[in-house]
Amino acid sequence: MEQIMGYCSSMSETTRAGNLPLPPMTLSRWGADADARELGDGIRDLLREVLGVSAESGVAFDPAAVRASPSRLDDDDIAALVALVGAGNVSVDDEQRLPRARGKSTPDLLAWRLRPEVACPDAVVAPGDDDEVAALLAWCERESVALVPFGGGTSVVGGLNPEVGRNRAVLSVDLVRFDRLESIDTESGEAVFGAGVTGPRAEELLAGHGFSLGHFPQSFPYATLGGFAMTRSSGQSSAGYGRFDEMVRSLTVVTPIGVVDAGRAPASAAGPDLRQWLLGSEGAFGVCTRVGVRIHPIPEVVRHEAFRFPDFATGAAALRAVEQQGTGPTVIRLSDETETMVNLATATESIGEQSAGAQSGGCLALCLFEGTAEHAGARHAETRDVLLAHGGTSLGAEPARSWEHGRFGAPVLRDSLLDNGALVETLETATDWADIPALRDAVAAALSSSLEASGTPALVMCHISHVYPTGASLYFTVVAGQRGEDPIEQWMDAKRAASEAIVAAGGTITHHHAVGADHRPYLADEIGPVGVAMLRAVKAAVDPHGVCNPGTLIP
């Protein structure tokens, strides 16, 4: 827990303007300025030799060039908002509006460098309870003003874009004041949090009672529990604790027509589960203010082991056997040959150097086991036997420990790569085990072809990040050279090609990054016309004036 708890203290030092804290991440970076990292020699050599880029190739971010769009709200609007949520909880300052104008995708980060004229929300508002959220929604309906819920600002799919839709202005509604552990039931293993509680803060609050949530996506240092729920987040320990949507016991969402409290018992046959309508809804139906979650005692021990497989197909078959046998690792993931070769799977500071898993080629698999000493040991032994029987070779504990130590560092590294002229982005999907090879090949080919057509070779890496009895998630990392006058469009062309390949191959357009604006064009193909009609019907029923996060989710 030591590394996790370290994030809590850094969050508490956030700069405040009035009662509104500034989001902790800097405009053009994933993390804070203090998190910035220099590229190691191995990465620099890789960029120069494979992609032909260097520090001179990048476009630097110029804060002085940034211009925020003027607010479209007048003095009467601001006075009305202040009356609803309090004077210290409303701001039209550029300092507050700018960091809530974009998410943290590669196009977002490049836009700070290349498109410094920024379309901002017209004001930032921080309600403090459900009644204030309801009053705010009512005002938005009367005044034709849209709103976009804001948690940690980690969206990588355009989910924070301040679209006005058919309205005259748009608010960023920050959930930062929903920051409490509201209740904990240690007998049942449940806790209720305000939606604005961050991942590190949730772990800190639970640790005081001897419990943990165990949800650690790469966005963990900054993202909120409300954001996890509204995007169907999946954490790195999903093999042991499940996706976040599996952890959610209850949800409170304030809609323009009233409050929905979904989830009353551990299981129910009382009609369709309303939680499933709200999970993944990305603020399109209302504002999530409260999340009830399943929790577990802090593990007594954590055991680690890494394995090398001769190729990706052999490793994937081994992971499938582990999951279908139910041996119970907390974390299990498999990097393909390219990701293993460049050492992206373990310590980010040594990317470009040969890893233990790359010796004699092959693919690196990482496993963690948490729990009591006896239970973790038994699950470790059973998993190990399966992996060895399916062609794995043990590499010991160190590669898995190294990954655990640096697992939140890759997004920070992306900032430095962008500064050095590289084009770096990730995307993810999922499919059945039988279709994993074809989907992986199709997406990799689409990305490589598109980027090569733009004038750059591409390094396309893939790993299995989450496993299920019937299938798995594929997570792709792409590194290429920035080419042409607009690297943003260069990437968007590649992303379109990959998305079309995913749809054609029968994969899901997103496994855990959510739909947002970027994946919305492909959702209709996935859910079909009846599914689209159902989503639109719910949207029309609960948000008849279209004020809730326009441009997101709904086809």
Summary of the structure (lengths in Angstrom):
residues: 555
radius of gyration: 22.8
end to end distance: 41.0
largest distance: 71.1
contacts: 2024
relative contact order: 0.13
helix: 41%
strand: 22%
